[in-house]
Amino acid sequence: MDKPFRNTADKKRLPVVLIVDDDAVVTQSLRTLLELETDYRILTFQSPLAALAEIRDISVDVVISDFLMPHMNGLEFLSEVKKLHPDVPRIMLTGYADKENSIRAINEVGIFQYIEKPWDNDQLKLVLSNALTKKCLQAQLTERIRELDVTLRDRNRLVERDELLREELSLAQSLQRGMLPDAFPERSGICFFAQYLPALEIGGDFYDVVPLANNRLGVLVADATGHGIQAALSTAIVKFAFSTFRQCDVGVEDILIGMNKILLRGLPADTFVAASIIVIDTDRAECRLMNAGLPYPFLLRRKTRTAERIMATGLMLGIIDEQLYKPAVEHKILLEKGDVLIVYTDGIGEVENEDRETFEQSMLGTQLVAHADKCGSELARRLVTASRAFSRPGHVWDDIAVLAVEMT
């Protein structure tokens, strides 16, 4: 009846997808599709009660449920699934008229996504793939956070085992460095430069640039709250959330709303993300920018040797439910040859001198103008150097990330 596991020689466990719908045609159609086109083990039930009895003693990886069913509706069923398997992504299969109930399920049960009937096969497979990726990533992150936090808490006790500690920290650094881009997408007339300095061995700042549809680029600079292991590994979820828009025909608002949805479910408790999102139309040298809690970006106009602060505000990601989250105002910027857009985290912007003045308000724009003849990479480097000189003695440093977008 069910697709069997691989033989014992293959130690990889097949992902288990549980499908519950009182319509046998629906369960048979989904079983046939997924068994032919995926490598999943499929369990199907017409009764939600029978499904619950079955999964009390077995592990499942994704659950798909209809909404209208006898004895127990999909909302009630997925609520019970959440109690048994809280980390399993839950997907609601619903008719158009039941969209309101699907939104209720998102808020009350925390479903991963809902799919309307009749479903699109490719979309269904993509949703399942993303759900399994998210579950795997969360499990890996949880385990890694636990292991590395234990290591850091016991750091003093492990002085005599210094070599082992260095190996653990080296692993954490490698994990984080591996999440940052090795190179930026190449587009005629646009160059990217970055500076990244974690306050500890690893940090919670992140940046990335991904290609979008229609010859556009998506740019992200982000800062996860906190320091150390948890903040650093939270950036893996940030990277996953941002990368889901690769090659998509989306705008800045779409990306912010979509990332907030993913981060709200995926981030550890009490962890949030400040971010700036930029979409660059490389054909028209046009930037569209929205902010979500990072300091105000700066735009250096080399032609006039002026640096203007872009007064972009917005609420951090991962705090408010997706139904209530509203991105702030979108800023449109036309880049001319020589212009440099600077986006940075508060690790540099909030540096204070002995008079309690911040580097962002007192010196950042001045420094950009003073070094306007320098290339984007040198500008980013000089901002970091200048903030060090500006800081008061004993300043407690936060992670620093600076990304420069230069029109050449």
Secondary structure as UniProt FT lines:
FT   TURN            8..9
FT   STRAND          16..20
FT   HELIX           24..37
FT   STRAND          41..45
FT   HELIX           48..55
FT   STRAND          62..66
FT   HELIX           74..84
FT   TURN            86..87
FT   STRAND          90..94
FT   HELIX           96..98
FT   HELIX           99..108
FT   STRAND          113..116
FT   HELIX           121..153
FT   TURN            154..155
FT   HELIX           156..161
FT   HELIX           162..179
FT   TURN            188..189
FT   STRAND          190..197
FT   STRAND          205..212
FT   TURN            213..215
FT   STRAND          216..224
FT   HELIX           228..243
FT   TURN            244..247
FT   HELIX           252..266
FT   TURN            269..270
FT   STRAND          273..281
FT   TURN            282..285
FT   STRAND          286..293
FT   STRAND          298..301
FT   TURN            302..305
FT   STRAND          306..309
FT   TURN            322..324
FT   STRAND          331..334
FT   TURN            337..338
FT   STRAND          340..344
FT   HELIX           346..349
FT   TURN            354..355
FT   HELIX           360..364
FT   HELIX           365..370
FT   TURN            371..373
FT   HELIX           376..390
FT   TURN            393..394
FT   STRAND          400..407
//
